[in-house]
Amino acid sequence: MALAELERELGLELQPGRSYRVRVGYMTRNEAHGVCVVQAREGFKGQANVKLAHTGEAWRTADVTFVRQEDVPVRLVIDNMSVGEGNTLLIRSVEVIELPE
């Protein structure tokens, strides 16, 4: 599992009340699959998530949208949900894009 607080650790400035899209570039090996969760509610509760489906060793992207809440840190969690040798989830990129109003 990988996680990061988007503002504190990555230096992003997210505006309360605004919508954002997180786009993850990823690839899976063997039977791997995972999930990307945006924890953007009080107590680091998930606000939005997207499954990172098996890719057959090809690069793909997955998007998830969330709204920045006032005074609540935003954490991004990426987790490989598979078990077993060689089941690998690779992350190539993570983009955070502010959406138009």
N, C-alpha and C positions, 0 to 999 in steps of 0.2 A: 504494500500500500504506500502511496505517495500522497502527501498533503502539503498545502502551502496557504498561508493567509495572504490573500491577494494584495492588500494594501500595506500591511506591516512588513512582510517579508519580500514582496516583489516591487514595492514602491509605486503601485498604481493608485490613482486618485479617482475613486468612484463616488458619484454624486447621489445622495439619498433621493429616492423617488424615481430615479432613472432606470431604464431597462438596459440590460447587457446580454450579449451572447458570448458564450464560451465555445470555441471550436477546438476540438482535440484531433490532431493527426496521429493515427495509431496503426499498428499491425499486430496480428496474433500469429503464433506458431502452434502447431499441433492442434489441440482442441481448446485452446485458451479462449476466454471471453471475460469481459469485465464490466465495470460501471464507472461513470463519472458523476459525482454528486457535488452540487453547490450547496454548502451549508451557509445559509444567509438569514436564518431566523434565530431568535434568542436561544441561547444554550447550544449553539452549533447544530441546530436541527436542520435537516435537509429542506431546501425550498424547491429544488428542481434536480432531476437526474436524467441521464441517458444511458442506455445499455451500449456497451462496446462489444458488438457482435463479432463472432468468428470471421476472419477476413481471408482465410486461405493463403496466408503469407503475402497479401497485397496491401499497400497502404490505402487507408480510407480516412474519412473525417466523420465526426459526430458532433452535433450542435446541441446545446442546452441554453435556455434563456431564463434569466432571473431578474428580480427587481431589488435594487440596493435599498435596505432598510436603514432608518436613522439609528445611529449609535450601536450598530450590530456588526461585528467583524465578519468579513466574507472569507470562507475557507473553501478551497477546491480540493476534493479527495478523488483520487483515481485508484481503483482497486482491481486486481486480477482475481476473479472469482473462481478460477479453475484450480484443480488439485492434480498433481502428478508431474513427473519428470518431463521437462521439455515444453510444458505448457507455459508459453511466454507471452506477455503483453508488452509491446514496445511502444514508447511515446516519442514521436518525432517533433511535435510542436503543440503549443497551447497559445491560443489567441483570445484576448478579451476585447470585444468590440461594443462600443456604446451604440445603442439603437436610436434612430430618430424618434422624436416625440410624435 
